[in-house]
């Protein structure tokens, strides 16, 4: 609406806000141009535009070809005023030919120094004398401004040419003044829509929806429309009107344009904290649009690469036996993830950089052929293992163990995992985990882990705070806050002596191992006057307790793609790219469902959807794993949906209630018997999703 309002104003309005003050616009000259030379400009000719200025007005415009006059406009009877000189104008020359139109590229008009040899005045000015009506030479106080043009259209046969001059540019101050003066109502409405109703949470929600929409390969306009259509999924956006989203998007675009042209060229993304601009860039990265945030990654992923022919052979029987025994894979050789990491450690890192799956998976003593389904099953399986007691790479957060605070389902890196030795199993498995994270980012695969935000922020090099510790260990964060603050929020000398008697400069990390906070930690008592120092040292230790393990994980990720390509990402976007969206949306699954040989309103189909809508999120993930080999859905519009979820009718004997459903994970297909009741359907499907451990057809 603002652009429409502006476009209806008279052209003279625009002349009031030119750079440097007032100026005049120069409309298309009314006098018919005079043909001087019988030959018109051709492709590759050196074409110039000369604007002759006399007493503050443009009295003539001349087009030259190879330093010879070609076309001339005589404006001496009505000079076009230009108090700021010809440089305030931009000249646009269009040429129309039988073969089609063309344009001349323009440079800004600039005063011409006759002594620089760029133009031969001796013959040129002499030829202009009859046209201007008086003798013209370099001493007649006629100023000349030159604009160099490059002719790019086809060789013109019978062209007609015209010249239009307009104000060259508007400074931001001039544009703003122009808008406020001439469209005040539109400006007030724009301020209300684009500024007043927006919070930091709403900005992040808009960026998040745009990020998800970008994964669908949509154009910019489609991205915004998709974000608007799905805004109900984001609480912070749900109450903002559509016009407000458009206005804020325009503002974010303007910010991103400034960052792209005036900030990014001067920041080393491998060390962004090394300069002020880099630190400012990191501070506002949550406002970066997907097209700017992902531009380096798109370039890396689009590079040609060869497909991998590697195969991982896995013995799931030994892994299941260890799990049933409740044992721990200390050697890193028994569990599925550990077996795969052993074999992958012999490969070149280039295996993980291809466009296709990095490897195929073959389970011993199982008939499944990996056309994609077994690979997806493998990714789900190793995610479960990584969050199990059998592998000590990740451990539950203290909040999960104590069932308090937030992140009760999340895991963190094990700070006691041995990564010091080059041959340590923990080092090898962490590196492999980093490589698989890189594959997920490059290809859109999903590794459905529940990892605390502290790990994701650590991978991006973000600074951690006590709020991050609170999400992991509420009890430790509370103690640190009490010891850091003065009374009444904190402790006084009396309460300290009672509650913290015998406290020394040692503390336990998330794995329970004791660490010295000073060189003489276990021998140094914490007195009341040193309580704040103790709190600071505990916080520093807890925020960096797994730095050695994090560096190995980051190295594995960096072997698949340059880590600096993720510098502009937020931790939440990185988590979503690796782990997918945890919530299983049944309505989204239904949207991408097709039916093969079975009506969509068949009784057994109705039973299935009613059952799925009543299922817990845990059971829904099991169902997805059963039918597709993955436990999380792609984003709405993502190419990962392929042909969608197919439901087909399963041929059974005389009593279909005795049959179990059959799944084809490679093709995202469920063969459904004609169950007679919803109860039977629920019982059979529940049994299948909880007891199917072998892939005979994948």
C-alpha positions as CSV (number, residue, x, y, z in Angstrom):
1,X,0.0,0.0,0.0
2,X,2.9,2.4,0.7
3,X,4.4,1.7,-2.7
4,X,1.1,2.4,-4.3
5,X,0.6,5.6,-2.5
6,X,4.1,6.8,-3.5
7,X,3.6,5.8,-7.1
8,X,0.6,8.1,-7.4
9,X,2.5,11.2,-6.4
10,X,3.7,13.7,-9.0
11,X,7.2,13.2,-10.3
12,X,8.1,16.6,-9.0
13,X,7.7,15.3,-5.4
14,X,10.7,13.1,-5.8
15,X,13.0,16.0,-6.7
16,X,12.7,17.4,-3.2
17,X,14.7,14.7,-1.5
18,X,17.7,14.2,-3.7
19,X,21.2,13.7,-2.3
20,X,22.5,17.1,-1.2
21,X,19.2,19.0,-1.2
22,X,16.7,20.1,-3.7
23,X,17.1,19.4,-7.4
24,X,15.0,19.1,-10.5
25,X,14.0,16.0,-12.4
26,X,14.5,16.0,-16.1
27,X,11.7,14.3,-18.0
28,X,12.0,13.0,-21.5
29,X,13.0,15.9,-23.8
30,X,10.0,17.0,-25.9
31,X,12.1,18.3,-28.9
32,X,12.5,15.6,-31.5
33,X,16.1,14.4,-31.6
34,X,18.2,15.5,-34.5
35,X,20.1,12.9,-36.5
36,X,23.6,14.0,-37.0
37,X,25.4,10.9,-38.3
38,X,23.7,8.5,-40.6
39,X,25.1,5.5,-38.7
40,X,23.6,4.4,-35.5
41,X,25.5,2.8,-32.5
42,X,26.4,-0.9,-33.0
43,X,27.2,-3.6,-30.6
44,X,30.7,-3.0,-29.1
45,X,30.8,0.7,-30.0
46,X,32.1,3.2,-27.5
47,X,29.0,5.2,-26.8
48,X,28.9,8.3,-24.6
49,X,26.3,10.7,-23.3
50,X,27.2,14.4,-22.9
51,X,25.1,16.8,-20.9
52,X,25.9,20.4,-21.6
53,X,25.3,22.7,-18.7
54,X,25.1,26.5,-18.9
55,X,24.2,28.8,-16.1
56,X,22.8,26.0,-14.0
57,X,20.7,24.4,-16.7
58,X,21.1,21.5,-19.1
59,X,20.9,23.1,-22.6
60,X,21.8,20.1,-24.7
61,X,22.2,16.3,-24.6
62,X,24.4,14.5,-27.1
63,X,24.9,10.8,-27.8
64,X,28.3,10.1,-29.4
65,X,29.5,7.0,-31.1
66,X,33.3,6.4,-31.2
67,X,33.8,10.1,-30.3
68,X,31.5,11.3,-33.1
69,X,28.1,12.9,-32.6
70,X,25.1,10.6,-33.4
71,X,21.9,12.0,-31.8
72,X,21.3,15.5,-30.4
73,X,18.6,17.1,-28.3
74,X,18.4,20.9,-28.2
75,X,17.0,22.1,-24.9
76,X,18.3,25.7,-25.1
77,X,14.8,27.1,-25.5
78,X,13.8,25.6,-22.1
79,X,16.9,24.6,-20.1
80,X,16.4,21.9,-17.5
81,X,17.6,23.4,-14.2
82,X,20.1,21.3,-12.2
83,X,21.5,23.4,-9.3
84,X,23.5,20.4,-8.0
85,X,25.1,19.7,-11.4
86,X,24.6,16.9,-13.9
87,X,25.9,14.3,-11.4
88,X,22.5,14.5,-9.6
89,X,20.9,12.9,-12.7
90,X,21.0,9.4,-14.2
91,X,20.6,9.0,-17.9
92,X,18.8,6.0,-19.3
93,X,19.1,5.2,-23.0
94,X,16.8,2.7,-24.6
95,X,17.2,1.4,-28.2
96,X,14.3,-0.3,-30.0
97,X,15.2,-2.4,-33.1
98,X,13.4,-4.8,-35.4
99,X,15.2,-7.6,-33.6
100,X,13.9,-6.4,-30.1
101,X,14.8,-3.8,-27.5
102,X,18.0,-3.3,-25.7
103,X,19.5,-1.1,-23.0
104,X,22.8,0.8,-22.6
105,X,24.5,0.2,-19.3
106,X,25.2,3.6,-17.5
107,X,27.7,5.0,-15.2
108,X,27.0,8.1,-13.1
109,X,27.4,11.4,-14.8
110,X,30.6,13.1,-13.8
111,X,32.2,16.4,-14.7
112,X,34.5,16.0,-17.7
113,X,38.1,17.2,-17.6
114,X,38.7,18.2,-21.2
115,X,42.4,17.8,-20.7
116,X,42.3,14.1,-19.8
117,X,42.1,13.1,-23.5
118,X,39.0,11.1,-23.0
119,X,37.2,13.0,-25.8
120,X,38.4,15.0,-28.8
121,X,36.8,18.4,-28.4
122,X,38.5,19.9,-31.5
123,X,36.1,18.3,-34.0
124,X,33.2,17.6,-31.6
125,X,32.6,21.1,-30.4
126,X,33.0,22.5,-33.9
127,X,30.3,20.3,-35.1
128,X,28.0,21.4,-32.4
129,X,28.2,25.1,-33.1
130,X,25.3,25.1,-35.7
131,X,23.2,23.0,-33.4
132,X,23.6,25.2,-30.4
133,X,23.1,28.4,-32.4
134,X,26.3,30.0,-31.3
135,X,30.0,29.3,-31.4
136,X,30.9,26.7,-28.8
137,X,34.4,26.0,-27.5
138,X,36.1,25.1,-24.3
139,X,36.4,28.8,-23.2
140,X,32.7,29.7,-23.5
141,X,31.9,28.6,-19.9
142,X,29.9,25.7,-21.2
143,X,30.4,22.9,-18.6
144,X,30.4,19.3,-19.9
145,X,29.4,16.2,-18.0
146,X,30.1,12.8,-19.4
147,X,28.4,9.4,-18.9
148,X,30.0,6.4,-20.5
149,X,27.6,3.9,-21.9
150,X,28.1,0.3,-23.1
151,X,25.8,-0.7,-26.0
152,X,24.5,-4.3,-25.4
153,X,21.6,-4.9,-27.8
154,X,21.9,-6.5,-31.2
155,X,23.2,-4.4,-34.1
156,X,20.3,-1.9,-34.6
157,X,18.9,-1.6,-38.1
158,X,16.3,1.2,-37.7
159,X,16.4,2.1,-34.0
160,X,14.5,4.9,-32.3
161,X,16.3,6.3,-29.3
162,X,15.2,8.4,-26.3
163,X,16.9,9.8,-23.3
164,X,15.3,10.2,-19.8
165,X,17.0,12.0,-16.9
166,X,15.8,11.7,-13.3
167,X,17.3,12.2,-9.8
168,X,20.3,9.9,-9.4
169,X,19.6,8.8,-5.9
170,X,17.8,9.5,-2.6
171,X,19.6,9.3,0.7
172,X,17.8,7.4,3.4
173,X,17.1,10.7,5.2
174,X,15.5,12.1,2.1
175,X,13.4,9.0,1.5
176,X,12.1,9.1,5.1
177,X,11.3,12.8,4.9
178,X,9.5,12.3,1.6
179,X,7.3,9.5,3.0
180,X,6.5,11.3,6.2
181,X,5.5,14.5,4.4
182,X,3.4,13.0,1.6
183,X,2.0,9.8,2.9
184,X,1.8,10.3,6.7
185,X,-1.2,7.9,7.2
186,X,0.7,5.1,5.4
187,X,3.8,5.8,7.5
188,X,1.8,5.6,10.8
189,X,0.2,2.4,9.7
190,X,3.6,1.0,8.7
191,X,5.0,1.8,12.1
192,X,2.2,0.1,13.9
193,X,2.4,-3.0,11.7
194,X,6.2,-3.3,11.5
195,X,7.3,-2.2,14.9
196,X,4.7,-1.8,17.7
197,X,3.3,-5.3,17.8
198,X,6.5,-7.2,17.5
199,X,8.6,-8.9,20.3
200,X,11.8,-10.8,20.2
201,X,9.9,-14.1,20.5
202,X,7.7,-13.1,17.5
203,X,10.8,-12.2,15.4
204,X,12.4,-15.6,16.2
205,X,9.1,-17.4,15.4
206,X,8.9,-15.7,12.0
207,X,12.5,-16.6,11.2
208,X,11.9,-20.1,12.3
209,X,8.8,-20.6,10.1
210,X,10.7,-19.1,7.1
211,X,13.6,-21.5,7.8
212,X,11.3,-24.5,7.7
213,X,9.6,-23.3,4.6
214,X,12.9,-22.8,2.8
215,X,13.6,-26.5,3.1
216,X,10.8,-27.0,0.6
217,X,12.8,-25.3,-2.2
218,X,10.1,-22.6,-2.6
219,X,10.7,-19.1,-4.0
220,X,10.9,-16.1,-1.7
221,X,7.2,-15.2,-2.1
222,X,6.2,-18.7,-1.5
223,X,8.3,-18.8,1.7
224,X,6.5,-15.8,3.1
225,X,3.1,-17.2,2.2
226,X,4.0,-20.6,3.7
227,X,5.1,-18.8,6.9
228,X,1.8,-16.9,7.0
229,X,-0.2,-20.1,6.4
230,X,1.5,-21.9,9.3
231,X,1.8,-19.0,11.7
232,X,-0.9,-20.7,14.0
233,X,1.8,-23.3,14.9
234,X,3.8,-20.5,16.5
235,X,2.2,-19.0,19.5
236,X,4.1,-15.7,19.2
237,X,2.8,-15.2,15.6
238,X,-0.7,-16.5,16.0
239,X,-2.2,-13.1,17.0
240,X,-0.2,-10.9,14.5
241,X,-2.2,-9.9,11.5
242,X,-1.0,-10.8,8.0
243,X,-0.2,-7.2,7.1
244,X,2.1,-7.0,10.1
245,X,4.0,-10.1,9.0
246,X,4.5,-8.5,5.6
247,X,5.7,-5.3,7.1
248,X,8.1,-7.0,9.5
249,X,9.4,-9.2,6.7
250,X,10.2,-6.1,4.7
251,X,12.2,-4.7,7.6
252,X,14.1,-7.9,8.1
253,X,14.9,-7.9,4.4
254,X,16.3,-4.4,4.7
255,X,18.4,-5.4,7.7
256,X,19.7,-8.5,5.9
257,X,20.6,-6.4,2.8
258,X,22.7,-4.1,5.0
259,X,24.4,-7.0,6.7
260,X,25.1,-8.7,3.3
261,X,26.7,-5.6,1.8
262,X,28.2,-3.7,4.7
263,X,29.1,-6.3,7.3
264,X,29.7,-9.8,5.9
265,X,32.5,-8.8,3.5
266,X,34.5,-7.6,6.5
267,X,34.0,-10.5,8.9
268,X,36.1,-13.7,9.0
269,X,33.4,-16.3,9.7
270,X,35.9,-18.8,11.0
271,X,36.8,-16.3,13.8
272,X,33.8,-14.0,14.1
273,X,34.5,-12.9,17.7
274,X,37.9,-11.5,16.6
275,X,36.4,-8.1,15.6
276,X,33.6,-5.8,16.7
277,X,31.6,-6.3,13.5
278,X,31.8,-10.1,14.0
279,X,30.5,-9.8,17.5
280,X,27.6,-7.6,16.4
281,X,26.8,-10.1,13.6
282,X,26.6,-12.9,16.1
283,X,24.4,-10.9,18.3
284,X,21.7,-10.4,15.6
285,X,22.0,-13.8,13.8
286,X,18.6,-14.8,15.1
287,X,17.2,-12.1,12.7
288,X,19.0,-13.4,9.6
289,X,16.8,-14.7,6.8
290,X,17.4,-18.2,5.4
291,X,18.7,-17.0,2.1
292,X,21.5,-15.1,3.8
293,X,22.1,-17.6,6.6
294,X,22.5,-20.6,4.3
295,X,24.2,-19.1,1.3
296,X,27.7,-20.5,2.1
297,X,26.3,-24.0,2.9
298,X,24.3,-24.1,-0.4
299,X,27.6,-23.4,-2.2
300,X,29.3,-26.3,-0.4
301,X,26.5,-28.8,-0.8
302,X,26.1,-28.0,-4.5
303,X,29.7,-29.0,-5.4
304,X,29.9,-32.1,-7.5
305,X,30.7,-35.3,-5.6
306,X,31.0,-39.0,-6.3
307,X,28.5,-41.5,-4.9
308,X,29.6,-43.9,-2.1
309,X,29.6,-47.6,-2.5
310,X,30.5,-48.4,1.1
311,X,28.4,-51.0,3.0
312,X,28.2,-51.3,6.8
313,X,27.6,-54.9,8.0
314,X,25.9,-55.0,11.4
315,X,25.3,-57.9,13.8
316,X,22.2,-56.8,15.7
317,X,22.0,-60.0,17.6
318,X,25.1,-59.2,19.7
319,X,23.9,-55.7,20.3
320,X,20.4,-56.9,21.5
321,X,22.0,-59.5,23.8
322,X,24.1,-56.8,25.5
323,X,21.1,-54.6,25.9
324,X,19.1,-57.5,27.4
325,X,21.9,-58.1,29.9
326,X,22.0,-54.5,30.9
327,X,25.7,-54.3,30.1
328,X,27.9,-51.5,28.9
329,X,29.8,-51.5,25.6
330,X,33.1,-50.4,27.1
331,X,35.2,-51.6,24.1
332,X,33.0,-49.8,21.6
333,X,32.6,-52.8,19.4
334,X,29.2,-54.5,20.3
335,X,26.4,-52.0,19.8
336,X,25.1,-51.1,16.3
337,X,26.6,-47.6,16.5
338,X,29.9,-48.9,17.8
339,X,30.2,-51.5,15.0
340,X,29.4,-48.9,12.4
341,X,32.0,-46.4,13.8
342,X,34.7,-49.1,13.6
343,X,34.1,-49.7,9.9
344,X,33.6,-46.0,9.1
345,X,37.0,-45.2,10.7
346,X,38.7,-46.9,7.8
347,X,36.9,-44.7,5.2
348,X,37.9,-41.4,3.6
349,X,35.9,-38.4,4.9
350,X,34.8,-37.8,1.3
351,X,32.4,-40.8,1.7
352,X,30.2,-38.5,3.9
353,X,30.1,-35.6,1.4
354,X,28.1,-37.1,-1.4
355,X,24.6,-36.3,-2.5
356,X,23.3,-39.8,-1.8
357,X,23.4,-41.8,1.4
358,X,27.0,-42.2,2.6
359,X,26.7,-46.0,2.9
360,X,24.3,-48.9,2.7
361,X,23.4,-51.0,5.8
362,X,23.3,-54.8,5.8
363,X,22.0,-56.6,8.9
364,X,23.4,-60.1,9.4
365,X,20.9,-62.9,9.1
366,X,18.2,-60.5,7.9
367,X,16.8,-60.4,4.4
368,X,16.2,-56.6,4.1
369,X,17.6,-55.0,0.9
370,X,18.7,-51.4,1.6
371,X,16.9,-49.1,-0.8
372,X,16.7,-46.4,1.8
373,X,14.5,-48.1,4.4
374,X,17.3,-50.0,6.2
375,X,19.5,-46.8,6.3
376,X,16.6,-44.9,8.0
377,X,16.1,-47.8,10.4
378,X,19.8,-47.7,11.2
379,X,19.7,-43.9,12.0
380,X,16.7,-44.5,14.3
381,X,18.4,-47.4,16.0
382,X,21.7,-45.7,16.7
383,X,19.8,-42.7,18.1
384,X,18.1,-45.0,20.6
385,X,21.5,-46.6,21.5
386,X,23.2,-43.2,22.0
387,X,20.6,-42.4,24.6
388,X,20.9,-45.8,26.3
389,X,23.1,-47.0,29.2
390,X,25.0,-49.3,26.8
391,X,26.9,-46.4,25.2
392,X,28.4,-43.8,27.5
393,X,28.9,-41.2,24.8
394,X,25.8,-39.2,26.0
395,X,24.5,-39.2,29.5
396,X,21.1,-38.0,30.9
397,X,21.1,-34.4,32.2
398,X,21.1,-34.1,36.1
399,X,17.6,-32.6,35.7
400,X,16.5,-35.9,34.0
401,X,18.1,-38.0,36.7
402,X,16.4,-35.9,39.5
403,X,13.2,-35.3,37.5
404,X,13.3,-31.5,38.1
405,X,13.4,-28.4,36.0
406,X,13.6,-28.4,32.2
407,X,15.3,-30.6,29.7
408,X,14.2,-33.7,31.6
409,X,14.3,-35.8,28.4
410,X,17.6,-34.4,27.1
411,X,21.1,-35.8,27.1
412,X,24.6,-34.1,27.2
413,X,28.1,-35.1,26.3
414,X,29.7,-37.3,28.9
415,X,32.6,-35.3,30.4
416,X,34.3,-38.4,31.7
417,X,34.4,-40.1,28.3
418,X,38.1,-40.9,27.4
419,X,39.0,-39.0,24.2
420,X,42.7,-38.3,25.0
421,X,44.1,-41.4,23.3
422,X,44.0,-41.4,19.4
423,X,42.7,-45.0,19.6
424,X,40.2,-44.5,22.4
425,X,36.8,-46.0,21.4
426,X,35.1,-42.9,22.8
427,X,37.1,-40.6,20.5
428,X,36.3,-42.8,17.5
429,X,32.5,-42.9,18.2
430,X,32.2,-39.1,19.0
431,X,34.0,-38.4,15.7
432,X,31.6,-40.7,13.8
433,X,28.6,-39.0,15.5
434,X,29.9,-35.6,14.3
435,X,30.1,-37.0,10.7
436,X,26.6,-38.3,10.8
437,X,25.4,-34.9,12.0
438,X,27.1,-33.4,9.0
439,X,25.3,-35.8,6.7
440,X,22.0,-34.8,8.2
441,X,22.7,-31.1,7.5
442,X,23.9,-31.8,3.9
443,X,21.2,-34.3,2.9
444,X,18.2,-33.7,5.2
445,X,18.5,-37.0,7.0
446,X,17.3,-37.2,10.5
447,X,19.1,-38.4,13.6
448,X,16.3,-38.3,16.3
449,X,18.3,-37.4,19.4
450,X,17.2,-35.4,22.4
451,X,20.3,-33.3,23.1
452,X,20.5,-30.2,25.4
453,X,20.8,-26.8,23.8
454,X,24.2,-26.4,25.6
455,X,25.7,-29.0,23.2
456,X,24.3,-27.2,20.1
457,X,25.5,-23.8,21.3
458,X,28.9,-25.3,22.0
459,X,29.1,-26.7,18.4
460,X,28.4,-23.2,17.1
461,X,30.9,-21.6,19.5
462,X,28.2,-19.6,21.3
463,X,29.0,-18.4,24.9
464,X,27.1,-20.4,27.5
465,X,25.5,-18.8,30.6
466,X,24.1,-19.9,33.9
467,X,20.7,-20.1,32.1
468,X,22.1,-22.9,30.0
469,X,23.4,-24.7,33.1
470,X,19.9,-24.3,34.7
471,X,18.4,-26.2,31.8
472,X,20.8,-29.1,32.5
473,X,21.3,-28.9,36.3
474,X,18.8,-26.8,38.2
475,X,20.2,-27.7,41.6
476,X,23.8,-26.6,40.7
477,X,22.6,-23.4,39.1
478,X,20.5,-22.5,42.2
479,X,23.5,-23.0,44.5
480,X,25.7,-20.9,42.3
481,X,23.1,-18.1,42.3
482,X,22.8,-18.2,46.1
483,X,26.5,-18.0,46.6
484,X,26.9,-15.2,44.0
485,X,24.2,-12.9,45.4
486,X,24.1,-10.8,48.5
487,X,21.3,-11.2,51.1
488,X,18.4,-11.6,51.1
489,X,18.5,-13.5,47.8
490,X,21.9,-14.9,48.7
491,X,23.5,-16.2,51.9
492,X,24.9,-14.3,54.8
493,X,27.8,-15.3,57.0
494,X,25.6,-17.1,59.5
495,X,23.7,-19.2,56.9
496,X,26.9,-19.9,55.0
497,X,28.6,-21.3,58.1
498,X,25.6,-23.6,58.7
499,X,24.8,-24.8,55.2
500,X,28.3,-24.9,53.6
501,X,30.5,-25.8,56.5
502,X,33.6,-27.8,55.3
503,X,33.1,-26.8,51.7
504,X,36.3,-27.0,49.6
505,X,37.3,-25.8,46.2
506,X,36.2,-29.0,44.5
507,X,33.0,-29.8,42.6
508,X,31.4,-32.6,40.7
509,X,30.7,-32.5,37.0
510,X,27.6,-33.9,35.3
511,X,29.1,-37.4,35.2
512,X,29.8,-37.3,38.9
513,X,33.6,-37.1,38.7
514,X,35.3,-34.6,41.2
515,X,37.3,-31.7,39.8
516,X,39.6,-29.3,41.5
517,X,38.6,-25.6,41.1
518,X,42.0,-24.5,42.3
519,X,45.4,-26.2,42.2
520,X,45.0,-26.8,45.9
521,X,41.3,-27.4,45.6
522,X,40.8,-30.3,48.0
523,X,43.0,-28.6,50.6
524,X,41.4,-25.2,50.3
525,X,38.4,-24.4,52.4
526,X,35.8,-22.0,51.0
527,X,35.2,-19.2,53.5
528,X,32.3,-16.8,53.3
529,X,34.4,-14.0,51.7
530,X,35.5,-16.5,49.0
531,X,32.0,-17.8,48.3
532,X,31.5,-15.7,45.2
533,X,34.9,-16.9,43.8
534,X,33.8,-20.5,44.5
535,X,30.5,-19.9,42.6
536,X,32.4,-18.4,39.6
537,X,34.8,-21.3,39.4
538,X,32.0,-23.9,39.6
539,X,30.1,-22.1,36.9
540,X,33.1,-21.9,34.6
541,X,33.9,-25.6,35.2
542,X,30.3,-26.8,34.6
543,X,29.9,-24.7,31.4
544,X,33.2,-26.1,30.0
545,X,33.2,-29.6,31.5
546,X,32.9,-31.4,28.2
547,X,35.1,-29.1,26.0
548,X,37.5,-32.0,25.1
549,X,34.6,-34.2,24.0
550,X,32.9,-31.2,22.1
551,X,36.1,-30.6,20.1
552,X,36.1,-34.2,18.8
553,X,32.4,-33.9,17.9
554,X,33.1,-30.6,16.1
555,X,36.0,-32.1,14.3
556,X,33.8,-35.0,12.9
557,X,31.3,-32.4,11.8
558,X,34.0,-30.3,10.2
559,X,35.2,-33.3,8.1
560,X,31.9,-33.3,6.3
561,X,31.3,-29.6,5.9
562,X,33.2,-26.5,6.9
563,X,32.0,-25.5,10.4
564,X,32.2,-21.8,9.5
565,X,29.3,-22.3,7.1
566,X,27.2,-22.7,10.2
567,X,28.4,-19.5,11.9
568,X,25.3,-17.6,11.2
569,X,23.0,-20.4,12.4
570,X,21.1,-20.4,15.7
571,X,21.4,-23.4,18.0
572,X,17.7,-24.2,17.6
573,X,18.0,-24.3,13.8
574,X,21.1,-26.6,14.0
575,X,19.2,-28.9,16.3
576,X,16.2,-29.0,13.9
577,X,18.4,-29.7,10.8
578,X,20.1,-32.7,12.6
579,X,17.3,-34.1,14.7
580,X,14.1,-33.0,12.8
581,X,10.9,-31.9,14.5
582,X,10.2,-34.1,17.5
583,X,6.4,-33.6,17.5
584,X,4.5,-36.1,15.2
585,X,1.6,-34.3,13.6
586,X,-1.1,-36.8,12.6
587,X,-2.9,-34.2,10.4
588,X,0.3,-33.6,8.5
589,X,0.8,-37.3,8.0
590,X,-2.8,-37.6,6.8
591,X,-2.2,-34.7,4.3
592,X,0.5,-36.7,2.6
593,X,-1.3,-40.1,2.5
594,X,-2.3,-41.8,-0.7
595,X,-4.5,-45.0,-1.0
596,X,-3.7,-47.9,-3.2
597,X,-6.5,-50.4,-3.9
598,X,-8.4,-49.3,-0.8
599,X,-11.0,-46.5,-0.4
600,X,-10.0,-43.6,1.9
601,X,-13.4,-44.1,3.7
602,X,-13.0,-47.8,4.2
603,X,-13.8,-48.9,7.8
604,X,-10.3,-50.2,8.5
605,X,-8.8,-46.9,7.3
606,X,-11.1,-45.0,9.7
607,X,-10.1,-47.3,12.5
608,X,-6.4,-46.6,11.8
609,X,-6.7,-42.8,11.8
610,X,-8.9,-42.8,14.9
611,X,-6.2,-45.0,16.6
612,X,-3.3,-42.7,15.5
613,X,-5.1,-39.6,16.7
614,X,-5.4,-41.1,20.2
615,X,-1.8,-42.5,20.3
616,X,0.9,-40.9,22.5
617,X,3.8,-39.3,20.9
618,X,6.0,-42.2,21.9
619,X,3.7,-44.7,20.1
620,X,3.4,-42.4,17.1
621,X,7.2,-42.5,16.7
622,X,7.1,-46.3,17.0
623,X,4.5,-46.4,14.2
624,X,6.5,-44.2,11.9
625,X,9.6,-46.3,12.6
626,X,7.6,-49.4,11.7
627,X,6.2,-48.0,8.4
628,X,9.1,-45.8,7.3
629,X,12.2,-46.6,9.3
630,X,12.3,-43.1,10.8
631,X,10.6,-41.7,13.9
632,X,10.1,-38.0,12.8
633,X,8.2,-36.5,9.9
634,X,9.7,-34.2,7.3
635,X,8.6,-30.6,7.2
636,X,5.4,-29.6,5.4
637,X,6.3,-29.3,1.7
638,X,9.7,-31.0,2.0
639,X,10.9,-33.1,-0.9
640,X,11.6,-35.8,1.7
641,X,8.0,-36.8,1.5
642,X,8.5,-38.3,-1.9
643,X,5.3,-40.0,-3.1
644,X,3.8,-39.8,0.4
645,X,2.5,-42.4,2.9
646,X,0.8,-45.2,1.0
647,X,-1.9,-47.3,2.6
648,X,-2.7,-50.5,0.6
649,X,-5.2,-53.3,1.2
650,X,-3.5,-56.5,2.4
651,X,-4.8,-59.8,1.0
652,X,-5.7,-62.1,3.9
653,X,-7.4,-65.4,4.4
654,X,-11.0,-65.9,5.6
655,X,-10.4,-64.1,8.9
656,X,-8.4,-60.8,8.5
657,X,-8.5,-60.1,12.2
658,X,-5.9,-62.8,12.7
659,X,-3.4,-61.0,10.5
660,X,-0.8,-58.4,11.4
661,X,-0.2,-55.3,9.2
662,X,2.8,-55.4,6.9
663,X,5.2,-52.5,6.2
664,X,7.6,-51.6,3.4
665,X,9.9,-49.1,4.9
666,X,11.7,-48.2,1.7
667,X,8.4,-47.2,0.1
668,X,6.7,-45.7,3.2
669,X,3.9,-48.2,2.7
670,X,1.5,-50.0,5.1
671,X,-0.5,-53.0,4.0
672,X,-3.6,-53.0,6.1
673,X,-5.9,-56.0,6.6
674,X,-9.7,-55.5,6.6
675,X,-10.1,-55.4,10.4
676,X,-13.6,-55.6,11.6
677,X,-13.4,-53.4,14.7
678,X,-11.3,-50.6,16.0
679,X,-10.2,-52.6,19.0
680,X,-8.7,-55.4,16.8
681,X,-7.0,-52.8,14.6
682,X,-5.4,-51.2,17.7
683,X,-4.3,-54.5,19.2
684,X,-2.7,-55.7,15.9
685,X,-1.0,-52.4,15.1
686,X,0.3,-52.0,18.6
687,X,1.7,-55.5,18.6
688,X,3.5,-54.9,15.3
689,X,5.1,-51.6,16.2
690,X,6.3,-52.8,19.5
691,X,7.6,-56.2,18.4
692,X,9.0,-55.9,14.9
693,X,12.8,-56.1,15.2
694,X,13.8,-57.7,11.9
695,X,13.6,-56.1,8.4
696,X,12.7,-58.9,6.0
697,X,11.4,-56.4,3.4
698,X,12.8,-52.9,3.7
